[in-house]
Amino acid sequence: MPIEEAVQINKNTYYHKDCYKQSQEIKEIIDLFINYIDPLVVVSQLRGVINNIIFNKFIDSEYILFAVKYAINHKINLKHAMGLHYIIGYKNIQEAYLKEKTKKQPETNKKIEIIETEDLPFYFNPSKQKGFNDIIKEW
């Protein structure tokens, strides 16, 4: 990756833009959990649960952040860090996330443009492979 595409944090610290976004989302998840759910949570345990979900279950950090915000706003009972495994599986959270995701898609993806080109002839040459019916006929 060229250095021009990287996100510079400090004088000598650079992140890939997607990795930086993910690290910021993880920090926000931790802050929300501490401020709204459990101020006495063991941060290393919470970070371990988040990392397990992201890197072992391959769940996007953006979805986890959405699920935590949804749980806070809808007062879903979440008492401990391991509860994150449960809320990411709730059907109503998944549906709300998909609705939110489709709202964010740009309008350019929804337009279809038809381009006229020269007519190309279509030829079909059937293969002469023998199938199961041909084996039965030979008997």
C-alpha positions in Angstrom: 0.0 0.0 0.0 1.4 3.4 -0.9 2.2 5.7 2.0 -0.2 8.3 0.5 -3.2 6.1 1.1 -2.3 5.4 4.7 -3.8 7.2 7.7 -1.1 8.9 9.8 -1.7 8.9 13.6 1.7 10.0 15.0 4.9 11.0 13.4 5.9 7.4 12.8 2.6 5.6 13.1 0.6 4.7 10.0 -2.6 2.6 9.6 -4.3 1.1 6.6 -7.6 3.1 6.2 -9.8 0.1 6.9 -7.7 -1.0 9.9 -7.8 2.5 11.3 -11.6 2.6 10.9 -11.9 -0.8 12.6 -9.7 0.2 15.5 -11.8 3.4 16.0 -15.0 1.4 16.0 -13.6 -1.0 18.6 -12.7 2.0 20.8 -16.2 3.4 20.5 -17.7 0.0 21.4 -15.6 -0.1 24.5 -16.5 3.4 25.5 -20.2 2.8 25.0 -20.0 -0.4 27.0 -18.2 1.4 29.9 -20.4 4.5 29.8 -23.9 2.9 29.3 -23.8 -0.8 30.2 -21.2 -1.7 32.8 -18.7 0.8 34.2 -16.9 -1.9 36.1 -16.3 -4.2 33.1 -12.8 -5.7 32.8 -11.6 -3.9 29.7 -9.2 -6.6 28.7 -12.0 -9.2 28.8 -14.3 -6.9 26.8 -11.6 -6.4 24.2 -11.0 -10.1 24.1 -14.7 -10.8 23.4 -14.8 -8.1 20.7 -11.6 -9.4 19.1 -13.1 -13.0 19.2 -16.2 -11.8 17.5 -14.4 -9.8 14.8 -11.5 -12.1 14.0 -12.8 -15.6 14.8 -16.5 -15.2 13.9 -15.7 -12.8 11.1 -18.4 -10.2 12.1 -17.8 -6.7 11.0 -16.9 -4.2 13.7 -19.4 -1.8 12.2 -22.2 -4.3 12.9 -21.1 -4.8 16.5 -21.1 -1.1 17.1 -24.6 -0.9 15.6 -25.7 -3.7 17.8 -24.4 -2.1 21.0 -26.0 1.2 20.1 -29.3 -0.6 19.3 -29.1 -2.5 22.6 -28.6 0.8 24.5 -31.3 2.7 22.7 -33.9 -0.2 23.0 -32.9 -1.0 26.6 -32.0 -4.6 25.8 -30.7 -6.4 28.9 -27.0 -6.7 28.5 -25.0 -7.2 31.7 -21.6 -8.5 30.8 -19.1 -8.6 27.9 -20.1 -12.2 26.8 -23.6 -10.9 26.1 -22.2 -9.3 22.9 -22.2 -12.8 21.5 -26.0 -13.0 22.0 -27.0 -9.5 20.8 -25.2 -9.9 17.4 -27.5 -12.8 16.8 -30.8 -11.1 17.5 -33.0 -11.1 14.4 -34.5 -7.6 15.0 -31.0 -6.1 15.3 -29.9 -7.9 12.1 -33.0 -6.6 10.3 -32.5 -3.0 11.6 -28.8 -3.1 10.5 -29.8 -4.3 7.0 -32.3 -1.4 6.7 -29.7 1.1 7.9 -27.1 -0.3 5.5 -29.5 0.0 2.5 -30.3 3.6 3.4 -26.5 4.4 3.3 -26.0 3.0 -0.2 -25.4 5.7 -2.8 -28.1 6.3 -5.5 -25.6 5.6 -8.3 -25.7 1.9 -7.5 -29.4 1.8 -8.2 -29.3 3.2 -11.7 -29.0 0.9 -14.7 -27.6 2.1 -17.9 -28.2 0.3 -21.2 -25.5 0.6 -23.7 -26.2 -0.5 -27.3 -23.5 -2.3 -29.1 -23.2 -4.0 -32.4 -25.1 -7.3 -32.8 -22.9 -10.2 -32.4 -23.9 -13.6 -33.9 -24.6 -16.4 -31.5 -23.5 -19.9 -32.4 -24.3 -23.1 -30.6 -22.2 -26.2 -31.2 -23.5 -29.1 -29.1 -20.9 -31.3 -27.6 -20.7 -35.0 -28.7 -20.1 -36.4 -25.2 -21.9 -39.6 -24.4 -24.2 -39.4 -21.5 -26.0 -42.0 -19.4 -28.9 -42.3 -21.9 -26.3 -43.2 -24.7 -24.9 -46.0 -22.5 -28.3 -47.5 -22.1 -29.1 -47.3 -25.8 -25.9 -49.2 -26.7 -26.9 -52.2 -24.7 
